[in-house]
């Protein structure tokens, strides 16, 4: 059991941290004994425990008592742990005289940890505030240069490592569905599903430029194969026939194309609730080109096919991110068409601010999937886990990680298919280590001329299948994380001193089950404060409704 002694202002973050790091814990009580105490202030709580971890970037009474010298750092340093780099966004300090080199500041190579104690009780002093770092990640998020670093997940990995190296075993419910190694959430923003609704507007002019001259230039630079060049030219030539009703609308076939690619997999389609509505920015102004030129009723056959296939339809919001009344209106319009009672949202153009989660919850949405990047791919909140924003009570955030336009648009990463595959494949390869859900957004017209980004999307799906991913809809992914949040783990000790871990689930459902993961403690030599060598191993146990496991 972990006892957490933090300032009252840090308690909400602590609660969410231990929903992501799902292990037995409670706020510190002086009358209880704990295996581990995690604190952000000194003097340290008087606890009979095996490990105390004290976080903080400023000098504390503990430092003075132990003659410890701190070297303060400016905000924004990077540290190295297990050959992996991740940033610290708040204040930090190093310990120049420390012999614990498990975590070092990248620039100075000085330790950011200090340890002291005995074989019975170890104190680890960390020169940053873990709870402040988690709060920043779940509110402000990471800037684009750090997009490729799953910073929050690396914080949790470091915390596990510190505990097991101190010789204490650790039990948690990992963010991994039973029978799978991770989740992959396939989503589609429906922005331009009817090409005949566009005549002499920026969308058509952009299409013609990219399908003709742009495609030719990409072919000449070796970025586009001849087959794709010819398909794009063919699409441009067919455009007049489409408007005359003599050829099929090749944008309007998005549903049948995706249902074929994603057969027997879950997917979520975010549809615009109102035609020709550009919505408003935070200052009340509008960007006319943000408006989409279709009515949701024009997509009734496609939406019925999507729902029949087991996928789902959600709201691609316009003003819901800033106005709960507008959000309720947008939700109602889509709900009237689909008949769905519970529905999520992703904002068009990823409009969002720190007030948006509370506004979206007030509007009645069950989840949001907006937190991601327009200009790159990666981990804006630093994690692949579904989490609860600090300002909400029920609404959860399904973060967005990979978007097609961010990969391929000239004003963003501007990658060719080979480079895009290499980048995203590395993210997929990381998933079995951390678990969670990797969320994709492939737009409605991205399989058609002028984009033709279907081949690389197919490769992503196949690789995730090979790596044993579960493909839920967004609602199913969020529901699985809600089940994990409801589950409880507790330590029990009998009269003989035997420790048991007891896990309890409140109800059954059709979703994949949970696991109980035991991280085995590393053996320390008597003269070691933290065990050296490779990280601890773990074993997984089946988690039924009530599960008890004996720990030695």
PyMOL commands that set and color helices and strands:
alter all, ss='L'
color gray80, all
select helices_A, chain A and resi 8-20+61-65+130-139+144-146+151-165+195-197+202-220+226-243+254-261+288-290+296-308+324-338+348-350+356-363+404-408+417-434+444-447+454-466+474-486
alter helices_A, ss='H'
color red, helices_A
select strands_A, chain A and resi 2-5+25-27+36-39+51-55+71-73+78-81+84-87+92-94+103-105+113-117+122-126+170-172+182-190+267-272+312-317+345-347+367-368+396-397+402-403+437-441+469-470+488-493+499-504+514-519+538-543+546-551
alter strands_A, ss='S'
color yellow, strands_A
deselect
rebuild
show_as cartoon
